[in-house]
């Protein structure tokens, strides 16, 4: 039994990391954030050249045909660079939903365009994660109405995957949706509210149990969000260790002080086991379906807590400089905090895990 990444997976992740190191520097992120730009055209085009939008789409539709573990490795790299590009919704949740619940005609229509990066698909499943006091999405055949909060990947989206209150999944073209951008603390991600008024939809209704399909794609989203947090937290840890090795106080680098050593060691000790947890959750999605939903909940909830711990400790190691824009550490901090909310808070997800196990 192999408990490590194979050579192809290692190469994939390293290739994405190298591309982002070259094209998505802190200065690029800072500029994008200042302009409220969450889809950097040059970075996204480079990812398209690698086939990243089609990671989970089959080769017969122009995709790469990889598994969720591969998508998680890509998400980890994207989180490590706080890359300002769409991925979780458009390249993971939406393609999986179409693959699992779409008809052959719907797959032929949408999957090749998603795989090529021709279109971006925003995703709104928030009412099934943490409903607000807004008008929920209702559907009558191919018509949907209502509003959906905290849709992701909304900037420049051409299409939206929407979950109605009854669990039905619908594809709605952007021309039939009113999109209100929501500005969160994380300026590297696009989040919005979608308003539908008798909007025409393409109902993904080829499966009899759409609620099970919805739960499965939400689980995949949770794994990828957890992987993104893992990458962001690893970068914060690396930056803290590097800073501790060069910042001097009392004519000594602060990394020589026992208290700072302890903080760095605690971060590493908390974060390292998370990697195998995320890997297993992603592997289970394709290979061990009976464990997939529960392990996705565990990965999402645990990474949310560990990510926050690492973000705080890494900022403390940097002292007052950690809060400044000069170092830019706050971009990773804020990304981790938004990830904590996306696809369900730790409290909500743990409650779902308890239901899955029959405890409540």
KASULPE-V154753 format. One record per pair of residues at least 24 apart in sequence whose ideal C-beta (glycine too) atoms are under 8 Angstrom apart, sorted by the first residue. I is the first residue (numbers start at 1). J is the second residue. Records with the same first field share a line. If there is no record, write none. Layout:
# KASULPE-V154753
I: J ; J
This chain:
# KASULPE-V154753
3: 276
5: 73 ; 279
9: 69 ; 70 ; 73
12: 66 ; 70 ; 73 ; 74
13: 73 ; 74 ; 76 ; 77
15: 50
16: 47 ; 50 ; 52 ; 73 ; 74 ; 77 ; 78
17: 77 ; 80 ; 81
19: 46 ; 47 ; 50
20: 77 ; 78 ; 80 ; 81 ; 83
21: 81
24: 81 ; 83 ; 84
26: 328 ; 331
28: 84
29: 81 ; 82 ; 83 ; 84 ; 188 ; 328 ; 331
30: 325 ; 328 ; 331
32: 84 ; 187 ; 188
33: 84 ; 187 ; 188 ; 331
36: 181 ; 183 ; 187
37: 84 ; 155
38: 84 ; 85 ; 86 ; 155 ; 187 ; 188 ; 189 ; 190
39: 84 ; 85 ; 86 ; 120 ; 155 ; 156 ; 190
40: 83 ; 84 ; 85
43: 83 ; 84 ; 85
44: 85 ; 86 ; 117
45: 117
47: 85 ; 117
48: 116 ; 117
51: 115
52: 87 ; 91
53: 90 ; 91 ; 114 ; 115 ; 116 ; 117
54: 91 ; 95 ; 114 ; 115 ; 116 ; 117
55: 91 ; 92
56: 91 ; 92 ; 95 ; 96 ; 99
57: 95 ; 99 ; 111 ; 114 ; 115
58: 99 ; 111
61: 107 ; 108 ; 111 ; 112 ; 115
62: 111 ; 112 ; 115 ; 116
63: 95 ; 111 ; 115
64: 115
67: 282 ; 283 ; 285 ; 286
68: 92 ; 220 ; 223 ; 224 ; 282 ; 283 ; 285 ; 286
69: 279 ; 282 ; 283 ; 285 ; 286
71: 220 ; 224 ; 227 ; 282
72: 223 ; 224 ; 226 ; 227 ; 278 ; 279 ; 281 ; 282
73: 227
75: 224 ; 225 ; 227 ; 228 ; 231
76: 227 ; 228 ; 230 ; 231 ; 234 ; 278
77: 231
78: 228 ; 231
79: 227 ; 228 ; 229 ; 230 ; 231 ; 232 ; 235 ; 335 ; 339
80: 231 ; 232 ; 234 ; 235
81: 231 ; 235
82: 188 ; 232 ; 235 ; 331 ; 332 ; 335
83: 188
84: 188
86: 120 ; 152 ; 153 ; 155 ; 156 ; 157 ; 190
87: 153 ; 224
88: 123 ; 152 ; 153 ; 221 ; 224 ; 225 ; 228 ; 342
89: 121 ; 122 ; 123 ; 151 ; 152 ; 153 ; 161 ; 221
90: 114 ; 120 ; 121 ; 122 ; 123 ; 153 ; 157
92: 220 ; 221 ; 224
93: 123 ; 125 ; 161 ; 217 ; 218 ; 220 ; 221
94: 121 ; 123 ; 159 ; 161
95: 121
96: 216 ; 217 ; 220
97: 161 ; 169 ; 204 ; 213 ; 214 ; 217
98: 161 ; 171 ; 204
100: 207 ; 213 ; 216 ; 217
101: 169 ; 204 ; 205 ; 206 ; 207 ; 210 ; 213
102: 204 ; 206
103: 204 ; 205 ; 206
106: 171 ; 202 ; 204 ; 206
109: 202
110: 159 ; 171
119: 158 ; 159
120: 153 ; 156 ; 157 ; 158 ; 159
121: 153 ; 157 ; 158 ; 159 ; 160 ; 161 ; 171
122: 151 ; 152 ; 153 ; 154 ; 157 ; 159 ; 160 ; 161 ; 179 ; 192 ; 194
123: 151 ; 152 ; 153 ; 160 ; 161 ; 221
124: 148 ; 149 ; 150 ; 151 ; 152 ; 160 ; 161 ; 162 ; 163 ; 194
125: 161 ; 162 ; 163 ; 214 ; 217 ; 218 ; 221
126: 150 ; 151
127: 163 ; 165
128: 163 ; 167 ; 214 ; 218
129: 218 ; 343 ; 344 ; 348
130: 344 ; 345 ; 348
136: 164 ; 165
137: 162 ; 163 ; 164 ; 165 ; 170 ; 196
138: 164 ; 165 ; 166
139: 164 ; 166 ; 168 ; 170 ; 201 ; 203
141: 203
142: 200 ; 201 ; 202 ; 203
143: 198 ; 199 ; 200 ; 201
144: 170 ; 172 ; 196 ; 199 ; 201
145: 196 ; 197 ; 198 ; 199
146: 196
147: 193 ; 194 ; 195 ; 196
148: 193 ; 194 ; 196
149: 182 ; 193
150: 182 ; 191 ; 192 ; 193 ; 341 ; 342
151: 179 ; 191 ; 192 ; 193 ; 194
152: 189 ; 190 ; 191 ; 342
153: 190
154: 179 ; 181 ; 190 ; 191 ; 192 ; 194
155: 181 ; 190 ; 192
160: 194
162: 194 ; 196 ; 201
163: 214
167: 210 ; 211 ; 214
168: 203 ; 204 ; 205 ; 210
169: 203 ; 204 ; 210 ; 213 ; 214
170: 201 ; 202 ; 203 ; 204
171: 201 ; 202 ; 203 ; 204
172: 196 ; 199 ; 200 ; 201 ; 202
173: 200
176: 200 ; 201
184: 334 ; 338
185: 334 ; 337 ; 338
186: 331 ; 334 ; 335 ; 337 ; 338
187: 331 ; 334
188: 331 ; 334 ; 335
189: 335 ; 338
191: 338
215: 293
216: 285 ; 292 ; 293
218: 343 ; 344
219: 285 ; 292 ; 293 ; 296 ; 297
220: 285 ; 296
221: 342 ; 343
222: 296 ; 297 ; 299 ; 300 ; 343 ; 344 ; 349
223: 278 ; 281 ; 282 ; 285 ; 296 ; 299 ; 300
224: 282
225: 300 ; 303 ; 339 ; 342 ; 343
226: 274 ; 277 ; 278 ; 281 ; 299 ; 300 ; 302 ; 303 ; 304 ; 339
227: 278 ; 282
228: 335 ; 339
229: 303 ; 304 ; 307 ; 335 ; 336 ; 339 ; 340
230: 271 ; 274 ; 275 ; 278 ; 303 ; 307
232: 307 ; 311 ; 332 ; 335 ; 336 ; 339
233: 271 ; 274 ; 303 ; 306 ; 307 ; 310 ; 311 ; 332 ; 336
234: 271
235: 332
236: 310 ; 311 ; 314 ; 315 ; 329 ; 332 ; 333 ; 336
237: 264 ; 267 ; 268 ; 271 ; 310 ; 314
239: 314 ; 318 ; 327 ; 329
240: 264 ; 267 ; 313 ; 314 ; 317 ; 318
243: 317 ; 318 ; 321
244: 317
247: 319
254: 317
260: 317
263: 313 ; 316 ; 317
264: 317
266: 313
267: 309 ; 310 ; 313 ; 314
270: 306 ; 309 ; 310
271: 306 ; 310
274: 299 ; 302 ; 303 ; 306
277: 302 ; 303
278: 303
293: 356
294: 353 ; 356 ; 357
297: 349 ; 350 ; 352 ; 353 ; 356
298: 353
300: 343 ; 344 ; 346 ; 349
301: 346 ; 349 ; 350 ; 353
302: 346
303: 339
304: 339 ; 340 ; 345 ; 346 ; 349
305: 346
307: 336 ; 339 ; 340
308: 336 ; 337 ; 340
310: 336
311: 336 ; 337
